[in-house]
Amino acid sequence: MSTSRRPEKTFRIGFVSASVFAREISNDDGKSRTVRSVNIQRRYVEGNETKYTSSFGLAELPQAIRALELAAQWVEQQEASLDSEG
């Protein structure tokens, strides 16, 4: 059974979005930490149906790059604030 997790943060540039997902993992010593991953996708419409793909044409590449830059900044800020707390 798969559980759907909501993104921690999503950045949209045009039809391209980069979503940051966070999950808690535990080390062998019992301490937990948050790890983040980024999913990037492009939305498009085919007929009456909205679809998503991870494939980008030349026109979408600048949007994908910017969305990834924003997601990277978010992850860096979250990691920096976690480091300063510990």
N, C-alpha and C positions, 0 to 999 in steps of 0.2 A: 504494500500500500504506500503510495507516494503522497507526501504532504507538500502542499504548495507554500512556499515562503514568500513573504512580501519583501521587496527591496528596502534597504535602509535609506537609500537616496537614489533618485533618478535624474539624469541630466538629458534634456532634449534639445537638439539643434535640428530644426527642420523636421524631417521624417526619421532622423537617426536618434536613437537613445542609448545611453550607457547607464546601466543599473548596477548599484553596489549592493552586494549581499553580505551580511555578517552572520557568522555562526560561532558558537562557543565550542572550544575543544578543551579536554582535560589532559594534562600531562600525567606521566607515571607517578609523580609525587603528589597528585591530587589538586594541583593548582590549575585553574582554568584561564584561558585567554581567548580573545576574540580574533578570528582570522576573517579577512575580507576577500571577496572575489568580484570581478567586474564582468558583466555580460553586455555585449554590444549587439544591437540589431537595427534593422531598417524596416519601417512599416510601408506597405504598399497595398493598393486595392486591385483586385482582379475580379471583374464583374461587379457583383454586389458584396463580395467577401473581402474583409480585411485580412491580410496575411503578413507574416514577419519572416525576414531572412537575415542571415549573417553574411551575405554577399553584398559587395558594394561596387558600384561603377565609379568612373572617374569623377563624375559630378558630386557623388556623395562622400568621397574621401576627405575633403576638407571638413565636412560636418562630423564625420567619424573621428577624425583626429582631434577636433576641438572638444567633442563630447568625452573622449578618452582623457584629454588633458584635465578637464574639469573633474572627472571621476578620480584621476590620480591625485589631484590636489586635495580632494575630500578625504581620500584614504590616508594621505600623508598627514593631514591635520588631525584625523582621528587617532592615528598611531602616535603622533607627537603628544597629544593630550593624554593618552594612556601612559606613555613613558614618564611624563612629568608627575603623574599621580603616584607612581610606584617608587 
